[in-house]
Each structure stands twice: as C-alpha cells, then as structure tokens.
C-alpha cells in the first residue's frame, strides 16, 4: 500500500501574516491583481523589506519575490513593459 501526502491547505490569514500583513484583507488591499497571458489570476504586492511578491491565486505561494514592481510585472506578464 502506498501513501499519498497531500499538501496542507494554507490559511489566508496565516499567509498574509507571514508576509507582514495583519490580515488577508490588508494583503489584498495592498496588492494589484494581474492576469497572465494564459488567464491565471496573480497578485503583486509590496513587502515590508522593499521587495515585491507575485503570487498566484489561490495557491498562496511566497516563492516569487522580486527586487522591483517592474520585475514582478515582467514575471506575470512578460513583455508588457517593452
């Protein structure tokens, strides 16, 4: 018998707090919604360390951190700033 490990669901509030926001609503208010060329909904948010995070909704993934808004935008929508 094999075991399958399912990822634990991420709580919106925990995700927001891990990024330095008090609530998920605060994170959403600070974020800009963007659509990728294939129609995925992303949000780009400024972080307290001066970086920018691009996160795919509803994955709540904090690995796409960038030095600038422009770099985050280019990640989500390549070629828009040309």
N, C-alpha and C positions, 0 to 999 in steps of 0.2 A: 504494500500500500504506500503510495506516495503522498507527501504532504505539500499542499499549496499554501504559500504565505500571501495573504492579501495585505496591501498597504493599509495602515490605519487611516481613517478619514481625518483630514485636517480641519480643525475648528477655525472658522473665520476669525473669531476674536483672538485666538492664540496666534494665528498667522499675523494679524495686524500688530499685536503686541511685540512679536519677535522682530518686527521691522521698526519699532519705536513709536508706533501709534497707539493711542489709548483705546480706540475702538475700531471695529471694521468700518463703520460709517466714516470715521475720520480718514482712514486709508482711502476709501472710495472718493471722498470729497477732495483729497489731495491728488488723486490720480486722473490721468487723461485716458479715456477709452480710445482704442485704435483697432482697426481691423487689418489683419494681414492680407496679403494678396490672395490667399485661399479662403478668406472669410472667417478666420479664427478671431475671437474677441480677446484682445490683450489690453492690459492697463500699464501705463508708465507712470511711476511715482517717484518723487524726490525723497531721498533718505536723509536722515539727520547727519550722516557722515559726509554729505556733499555728493554722493553717488546717486545714480538713478537705477531703479529696478523696473524691468519689464517682466510682467507675469501674465501667464495665460489663464484666463478664467474658464473653468473653475478649478484649475489644478493647484493653485496656491503654492507655487514653486518659487523659491527665492534665489535660484542659481544664476539668473541672467542679470547681473549687476554691471553697470557701465559708468565711465567717468563723466559722461555728459548726457544731457537730454538728446542731443543730436545722434549720439552713438546708439542710444536705446531706440530712438525712432528708426534709425537705419537698420537695426536688427529686426524690428517688427515689420517695417515697410521698406525693404531695400530699394534704393534708387530714388526715393521721394525727394531727397534733398539735393539732387543733381542740378 
